[in-house]
Amino acid sequence: QVQLLESGGGSVQAGGSLKLSCVSSGAAHSTYCMAWFRQAPGKEREGVAAISRDGRAGYTNSVKGRFIISRDNAKNTLYLQMNNLELDDTAMYYCASAQVCHYRNDAPRASETYFPYWGHGTQVTVSS
């Protein structure tokens, strides 16, 4: 049974930074594909970024150049460094994992279809 626990959310002004963390347990974290998703009020959940077990990363276009996904397999931890935050980044952020990654143009995809394990989320609020 995979368990995921997110932390690091909070309130920040536009242009600021936050770093989210997700600790996994109950499975071999180092072999799993990991991803971040987010869901804003009244919107569908969307994939933000994904990372393979060997560190290859893929991002949705709206966060490219601002967000960095990384992982520390020794600590069973996934990270999302979020810089230059915008109002539209306000959402609940979820960590997810899967036994394998799916790829598009050699980058892992953060698509809900492929991720069976989910955390409960951490709220990020960006204000002007």
TIRO-2110 file (N, C-alpha, C; in Angstrom, 1 decimal):
// TIRO-2110
0.8, -1.2, 0.0, N, 1, A
0.0, 0.0, 0.0, CA, 1, A
0.9, 1.2, 0.0, C, 1, A
0.8, 2.0, -1.1, N, 2, A
1.5, 3.3, -1.2, CA, 2, A
0.8, 4.4, -0.4, C, 2, A
1.6, 5.1, 0.4, N, 3, A
1.1, 6.3, 1.1, CA, 3, A
1.9, 7.5, 0.7, C, 3, A
1.2, 8.6, 0.4, N, 4, A
1.9, 9.8, 0.0, CA, 4, A
1.4, 10.9, 0.9, C, 4, A
2.4, 11.7, 1.4, N, 5, A
2.0, 12.8, 2.3, CA, 5, A
2.7, 14.1, 1.8, C, 5, A
1.9, 15.1, 1.4, N, 6, A
2.4, 16.4, 0.9, CA, 6, A
2.6, 17.4, 2.1, C, 6, A
3.5, 18.3, 1.9, N, 7, A
3.7, 19.4, 2.8, CA, 7, A
4.3, 20.6, 2.0, C, 7, A
4.3, 21.7, 2.7, N, 8, A
5.0, 22.9, 2.1, CA, 8, A
4.1, 23.9, 1.5, C, 8, A
2.8, 23.7, 1.4, N, 9, A
1.9, 24.7, 0.9, CA, 9, A
1.8, 25.9, 1.8, C, 9, A
1.2, 26.9, 1.3, N, 10, A
0.9, 28.1, 2.1, CA, 10, A
0.5, 29.2, 1.2, C, 10, A
0.6, 30.4, 1.8, N, 11, A
0.2, 31.7, 1.1, CA, 11, A
1.4, 32.5, 0.8, C, 11, A
1.4, 33.0, -0.4, N, 12, A
2.6, 33.7, -0.9, CA, 12, A
2.1, 34.8, -1.9, C, 12, A
2.9, 35.9, -1.9, N, 13, A
2.5, 36.9, -2.9, CA, 13, A
3.0, 36.6, -4.3, C, 13, A
2.4, 37.1, -5.3, N, 14, A
2.8, 36.9, -6.7, CA, 14, A
4.2, 37.3, -6.8, C, 14, A
5.0, 36.4, -7.5, N, 15, A
6.4, 36.6, -7.7, CA, 15, A
7.2, 35.9, -6.7, C, 15, A
6.6, 35.3, -5.7, N, 16, A
7.3, 34.6, -4.6, CA, 16, A
7.6, 33.2, -5.0, C, 16, A
8.1, 32.4, -4.0, N, 17, A
8.5, 31.0, -4.2, CA, 17, A
8.0, 30.2, -3.0, C, 17, A
7.7, 28.9, -3.4, N, 18, A
7.4, 27.9, -2.4, CA, 18, A
8.0, 26.6, -2.8, C, 18, A
8.3, 25.7, -1.9, N, 19, A
8.8, 24.4, -2.2, CA, 19, A
7.9, 23.4, -1.5, C, 19, A
7.3, 22.5, -2.3, N, 20, A
6.5, 21.5, -1.9, CA, 20, A
7.3, 20.2, -1.7, C, 20, A
6.9, 19.4, -0.7, N, 21, A
7.5, 18.1, -0.5, CA, 21, A
6.4, 17.0, -0.5, C, 21, A
6.9, 15.8, -0.8, N, 22, A
5.9, 14.6, -0.8, CA, 22, A
6.8, 13.4, -0.3, C, 22, A
6.4, 12.9, 0.8, N, 23, A
7.1, 11.7, 1.3, CA, 23, A
6.3, 10.5, 1.1, C, 23, A
6.9, 9.5, 0.5, N, 24, A
6.2, 8.3, 0.2, CA, 24, A
6.6, 7.1, 1.1, C, 24, A
5.7, 6.2, 1.3, N, 25, A
6.0, 5.0, 2.1, CA, 25, A
5.2, 3.9, 1.6, C, 25, A
5.6, 2.7, 2.0, N, 26, A
4.9, 1.5, 1.6, CA, 26, A
5.2, 0.9, 0.3, C, 26, A
6.2, 1.5, -0.4, N, 27, A
6.6, 0.9, -1.7, CA, 27, A
8.0, 1.4, -2.0, C, 27, A
8.6, 0.8, -3.0, N, 28, A
9.9, 1.2, -3.4, CA, 28, A
9.9, 2.5, -4.2, C, 28, A
10.0, 3.6, -3.4, N, 29, A
9.9, 4.9, -4.0, CA, 29, A
10.8, 5.1, -5.2, C, 29, A
12.0, 4.6, -5.0, N, 30, A
13.1, 4.9, -6.0, CA, 30, A
12.7, 4.3, -7.4, C, 30, A
11.9, 3.3, -7.4, N, 31, A
11.6, 2.7, -8.7, CA, 31, A
10.3, 3.3, -9.3, C, 31, A
9.6, 4.2, -8.6, N, 32, A
8.3, 4.7, -9.1, CA, 32, A
8.4, 6.0, -9.9, C, 32, A
7.5, 6.1, -10.8, N, 33, A
7.3, 7.4, -11.5, CA, 33, A
6.5, 8.3, -10.5, C, 33, A
6.9, 9.6, -10.4, N, 34, A
6.2, 10.5, -9.5, CA, 34, A
5.8, 11.7, -10.2, C, 34, A
4.7, 12.3, -9.7, N, 35, A
4.2, 13.5, -10.4, CA, 35, A
3.5, 14.5, -9.4, C, 35, A
3.3, 15.7, -9.8, N, 36, A
2.5, 16.7, -9.1, CA, 36, A
1.4, 17.1, -10.0, C, 36, A
0.2, 17.2, -9.4, N, 37, A
-1.0, 17.7, -10.0, CA, 37, A
-1.6, 18.8, -9.2, C, 37, A
-2.5, 19.6, -9.8, N, 38, A
-3.1, 20.6, -9.0, CA, 38, A
-4.6, 20.8, -9.5, C, 38, A
-5.4, 21.3, -8.6, N, 39, A
-6.8, 21.5, -8.9, CA, 39, A
-7.2, 22.9, -8.3, C, 39, A
-7.6, 23.8, -9.1, N, 40, A
-8.1, 25.1, -8.7, CA, 40, A
-9.6, 25.0, -8.5, C, 40, A
-10.1, 25.9, -7.7, N, 41, A
-11.6, 25.9, -7.5, CA, 41, A
-12.4, 26.0, -8.8, C, 41, A
-13.3, 25.1, -9.0, N, 42, A
-14.1, 25.1, -10.2, CA, 42, A
-13.4, 24.6, -11.5, C, 42, A
-12.2, 24.1, -11.3, N, 43, A
-11.5, 23.6, -12.5, CA, 43, A
-11.2, 22.1, -12.3, C, 43, A
-10.9, 21.5, -13.5, N, 44, A
-10.5, 20.1, -13.4, CA, 44, A
-9.0, 20.0, -12.9, C, 44, A
-8.7, 18.8, -12.4, N, 45, A
-7.3, 18.6, -12.0, CA, 45, A
-6.4, 18.5, -13.2, C, 45, A
-5.3, 19.1, -13.1, N, 46, A
-4.3, 19.1, -14.2, CA, 46, A
-2.9, 18.6, -13.8, C, 46, A
-2.2, 18.0, -14.7, N, 47, A
-0.9, 17.6, -14.4, CA, 47, A
0.1, 18.8, -14.5, C, 47, A
1.0, 18.9, -13.5, N, 48, A
1.9, 20.0, -13.4, CA, 48, A
3.3, 19.5, -13.9, C, 48, A
3.8, 18.4, -13.4, N, 49, A
5.1, 17.9, -13.7, CA, 49, A
5.2, 16.4, -13.3, C, 49, A
6.1, 15.7, -14.0, N, 50, A
6.3, 14.3, -13.7, CA, 50, A
7.8, 14.1, -13.7, C, 50, A
8.3, 13.0, -13.0, N, 51, A
9.7, 12.7, -13.0, CA, 51, A
9.9, 11.2, -12.9, C, 51, A
10.7, 10.7, -13.8, N, 52, A
11.0, 9.3, -13.8, CA, 52, A
12.0, 8.9, -12.7, C, 52, A
12.1, 7.6, -12.5, N, 53, A
13.0, 7.1, -11.5, CA, 53, A
14.5, 7.5, -11.7, C, 53, A
14.8, 7.8, -13.0, N, 54, A
16.2, 8.2, -13.3, CA, 54, A
16.3, 9.7, -13.4, C, 54, A
15.3, 10.4, -13.1, N, 55, A
15.4, 11.9, -13.0, CA, 55, A
14.9, 12.6, -14.3, C, 55, A
14.4, 12.0, -15.3, N, 56, A
13.9, 12.7, -16.4, CA, 56, A
12.6, 13.4, -16.0, C, 56, A
12.4, 14.6, -16.5, N, 57, A
11.3, 15.4, -16.0, CA, 57, A
10.5, 16.0, -17.2, C, 57, A
9.2, 16.1, -17.0, N, 58, A
8.3, 16.7, -18.0, CA, 58, A
7.4, 17.7, -17.3, C, 58, A
7.0, 18.8, -17.9, N, 59, A
6.3, 19.9, -17.3, CA, 59, A
5.1, 20.3, -18.3, C, 59, A
4.0, 20.7, -17.6, N, 60, A
3.0, 21.4, -18.4, CA, 60, A
3.5, 22.8, -18.8, C, 60, A
3.1, 23.2, -20.0, N, 61, A
3.6, 24.5, -20.6, CA, 61, A
3.5, 25.7, -19.6, C, 61, A
2.5, 25.8, -18.8, N, 62, A
2.3, 27.0, -18.0, CA, 62, A
3.3, 27.1, -16.9, C, 62, A
4.0, 26.1, -16.6, N, 63, A
5.0, 26.2, -15.5, CA, 63, A
6.4, 26.0, -15.9, C, 63, A
6.6, 25.7, -17.2, N, 64, A
8.0, 25.6, -17.7, CA, 64, A
8.8, 26.8, -17.4, C, 64, A
10.0, 26.7, -16.9, N, 65, A
10.9, 27.8, -16.6, CA, 65, A
10.6, 28.4, -15.3, C, 65, A
9.6, 28.0, -14.6, N, 66, A
9.3, 28.5, -13.2, CA, 66, A
9.3, 27.4, -12.2, C, 66, A
8.8, 26.2, -12.5, N, 67, A
8.8, 25.1, -11.5, CA, 67, A
9.9, 24.1, -11.8, C, 67, A
10.4, 23.5, -10.8, N, 68, A
11.3, 22.4, -10.9, CA, 68, A
10.9, 21.2, -10.1, C, 68, A
10.7, 20.1, -10.7, N, 69, A
10.4, 18.8, -10.0, CA, 69, A
11.7, 18.1, -9.8, C, 69, A
11.9, 17.5, -8.6, N, 70, A
13.1, 16.7, -8.3, CA, 70, A
12.7, 15.7, -7.3, C, 70, A
13.6, 14.8, -7.1, N, 71, A
13.4, 13.7, -6.1, CA, 71, A
14.7, 13.3, -5.4, C, 71, A
14.5, 12.9, -4.2, N, 72, A
15.6, 12.3, -3.4, CA, 72, A
15.2, 10.9, -3.0, C, 72, A
15.7, 9.9, -3.8, N, 73, A
15.3, 8.6, -3.5, CA, 73, A
15.8, 8.0, -2.2, C, 73, A
16.9, 8.5, -1.7, N, 74, A
17.4, 8.1, -0.4, CA, 74, A
16.4, 8.5, 0.7, C, 74, A
15.7, 9.6, 0.5, N, 75, A
14.7, 10.1, 1.5, CA, 75, A
13.3, 9.8, 1.1, C, 75, A
13.1, 9.0, 0.1, N, 76, A
11.7, 8.7, -0.4, CA, 76, A
10.9, 10.0, -0.6, C, 76, A
11.5, 11.0, -1.1, N, 77, A
10.8, 12.3, -1.1, CA, 77, A
10.9, 12.9, -2.5, C, 77, A
9.7, 13.5, -2.9, N, 78, A
9.5, 14.2, -4.1, CA, 78, A
9.4, 15.7, -3.8, C, 78, A
9.9, 16.6, -4.7, N, 79, A
9.9, 18.0, -4.4, CA, 79, A
9.3, 18.7, -5.6, C, 79, A
8.7, 19.9, -5.4, N, 80, A
8.3, 20.8, -6.4, CA, 80, A
8.7, 22.2, -6.0, C, 80, A
9.8, 22.7, -6.6, N, 81, A
10.2, 24.1, -6.4, CA, 81, A
9.4, 25.0, -7.3, C, 81, A
8.7, 25.9, -6.7, N, 82, A
7.9, 26.8, -7.5, CA, 82, A
8.4, 28.2, -7.3, C, 82, A
8.8, 28.8, -8.4, N, 83, A
9.3, 30.2, -8.4, CA, 83, A
8.4, 31.1, -9.3, C, 83, A
8.6, 32.4, -9.0, N, 84, A
7.8, 33.4, -9.8, CA, 84, A
6.3, 33.0, -9.9, C, 84, A
5.8, 32.7, -8.7, N, 85, A
4.4, 32.3, -8.6, CA, 85, A
3.4, 33.3, -9.2, C, 85, A
2.4, 32.8, -9.8, N, 86, A
1.4, 33.7, -10.4, CA, 86, A
0.0, 33.4, -9.7, C, 86, A
-0.9, 34.3, -9.9, N, 87, A
-2.2, 34.1, -9.3, CA, 87, A
-2.9, 32.8, -9.8, C, 87, A
-2.7, 32.5, -11.0, N, 88, A
-3.3, 31.3, -11.6, CA, 88, A
-2.7, 30.0, -11.0, C, 88, A
-1.6, 30.1, -10.3, N, 89, A
-1.0, 28.9, -9.6, CA, 89, A
-1.8, 28.5, -8.4, C, 89, A
-2.7, 29.3, -7.9, N, 90, A
-3.5, 29.0, -6.7, CA, 90, A
-4.3, 27.8, -7.0, C, 90, A
-4.1, 26.8, -6.1, N, 91, A
-4.7, 25.5, -6.3, CA, 91, A
-4.3, 24.6, -5.1, C, 91, A
-5.1, 23.4, -5.0, N, 92, A
-4.6, 22.3, -4.2, CA, 92, A
-3.6, 21.5, -5.0, C, 92, A
-2.5, 21.2, -4.4, N, 93, A
-1.4, 20.5, -5.1, CA, 93, A
-1.4, 19.1, -4.6, C, 93, A
-1.4, 18.1, -5.5, N, 94, A
-1.4, 16.7, -5.1, CA, 94, A
-0.1, 16.0, -5.6, C, 94, A
0.4, 15.1, -4.8, N, 95, A
1.5, 14.2, -5.2, CA, 95, A
0.9, 12.9, -5.7, C, 95, A
1.4, 12.3, -6.7, N, 96, A
0.9, 11.0, -7.2, CA, 96, A
2.1, 10.1, -7.6, C, 96, A
1.9, 8.8, -7.6, N, 97, A
2.9, 7.9, -8.0, CA, 97, A
2.3, 6.7, -8.8, C, 97, A
3.2, 6.1, -9.6, N, 98, A
2.9, 5.0, -10.4, CA, 98, A
4.1, 4.1, -10.6, C, 98, A
3.8, 2.9, -10.9, N, 99, A
4.9, 1.9, -11.1, CA, 99, A
5.7, 2.2, -12.3, C, 99, A
5.1, 2.8, -13.3, N, 100, A
5.8, 3.1, -14.6, CA, 100, A
5.5, 4.5, -15.0, C, 100, A
6.4, 5.1, -15.8, N, 101, A
6.1, 6.4, -16.4, CA, 101, A
5.6, 6.2, -17.8, C, 101, A
4.7, 7.0, -18.3, N, 102, A
4.4, 7.1, -19.7, CA, 102, A
5.0, 8.4, -20.3, C, 102, A
5.4, 8.3, -21.5, N, 103, A
6.2, 9.4, -22.1, CA, 103, A
5.6, 10.0, -23.3, C, 103, A
5.8, 11.3, -23.5, N, 104, A
5.5, 12.0, -24.7, CA, 104, A
6.7, 12.8, -25.1, C, 104, A
7.2, 12.6, -26.3, N, 105, A
8.5, 13.3, -26.7, CA, 105, A
9.6, 13.2, -25.7, C, 105, A
9.7, 11.9, -25.2, N, 106, A
10.8, 11.5, -24.3, CA, 106, A
10.7, 12.2, -22.9, C, 106, A
9.6, 12.8, -22.6, N, 107, A
9.4, 13.4, -21.3, CA, 107, A
8.2, 12.7, -20.6, C, 107, A
8.4, 12.4, -19.3, N, 108, A
7.3, 11.7, -18.6, CA, 108, A
6.1, 12.6, -18.5, C, 108, A
4.9, 12.0, -18.6, N, 109, A
3.6, 12.7, -18.6, CA, 109, A
2.9, 12.6, -17.3, C, 109, A
2.4, 13.8, -16.9, N, 110, A
1.6, 13.9, -15.7, CA, 110, A
0.2, 13.8, -16.1, C, 110, A
-0.3, 12.6, -16.3, N, 111, A
-1.7, 12.4, -16.7, CA, 111, A
-2.4, 11.5, -15.7, C, 111, A
-3.5, 11.9, -15.2, N, 112, A
-4.2, 11.2, -14.2, CA, 112, A
-4.4, 9.8, -14.5, C, 112, A
-4.6, 9.5, -15.7, N, 113, A
-4.9, 8.1, -16.2, CA, 113, A
-3.9, 7.1, -15.7, C, 113, A
-2.6, 7.5, -15.6, N, 114, A
-1.5, 6.6, -15.4, CA, 114, A
-1.1, 6.6, -13.9, C, 114, A
-1.7, 7.3, -13.0, N, 115, A
-1.3, 7.4, -11.6, CA, 115, A
-2.4, 6.9, -10.7, C, 115, A
-2.1, 5.7, -10.1, N, 116, A
-3.1, 5.1, -9.2, CA, 116, A
-3.0, 5.6, -7.7, C, 116, A
-1.9, 6.1, -7.3, N, 117, A
-1.7, 6.4, -5.9, CA, 117, A
-1.6, 8.0, -5.7, C, 117, A
-2.3, 8.4, -4.7, N, 118, A
-2.5, 9.9, -4.5, CA, 118, A
-2.3, 10.3, -3.1, C, 118, A
-1.8, 11.5, -2.8, N, 119, A
-1.8, 12.1, -1.5, CA, 119, A
-3.1, 12.9, -1.3, C, 119, A
-3.2, 13.5, -0.2, N, 120, A
-4.4, 14.3, 0.1, CA, 120, A
-4.3, 15.7, -0.3, C, 120, A
-3.1, 16.2, -0.6, N, 121, A
-3.0, 17.5, -1.1, CA, 121, A
-2.5, 18.5, -0.1, C, 121, A
-1.9, 19.6, -0.7, N, 122, A
-1.5, 20.8, 0.1, CA, 122, A
-1.9, 22.0, -0.6, C, 122, A
-2.4, 23.0, 0.1, N, 123, A
-3.0, 24.2, -0.6, CA, 123, A
-1.9, 25.2, -0.8, C, 123, A
-1.9, 25.8, -2.0, N, 124, A
-1.1, 26.9, -2.4, CA, 124, A
-2.0, 28.1, -2.8, C, 124, A
-1.8, 29.2, -2.1, N, 125, A
-2.6, 30.4, -2.4, CA, 125, A
-1.6, 31.5, -2.8, C, 125, A
-1.8, 32.1, -4.0, N, 126, A
-1.0, 33.2, -4.4, CA, 126, A
-1.9, 34.4, -4.5, C, 126, A
-1.4, 35.5, -3.9, N, 127, A
-2.2, 36.7, -3.8, CA, 127, A
-1.4, 37.9, -4.4, C, 127, A
-2.1, 38.9, -4.8, N, 128, A
-1.5, 40.1, -5.5, CA, 128, A
-1.0, 41.1, -4.5, C, 128, A
END
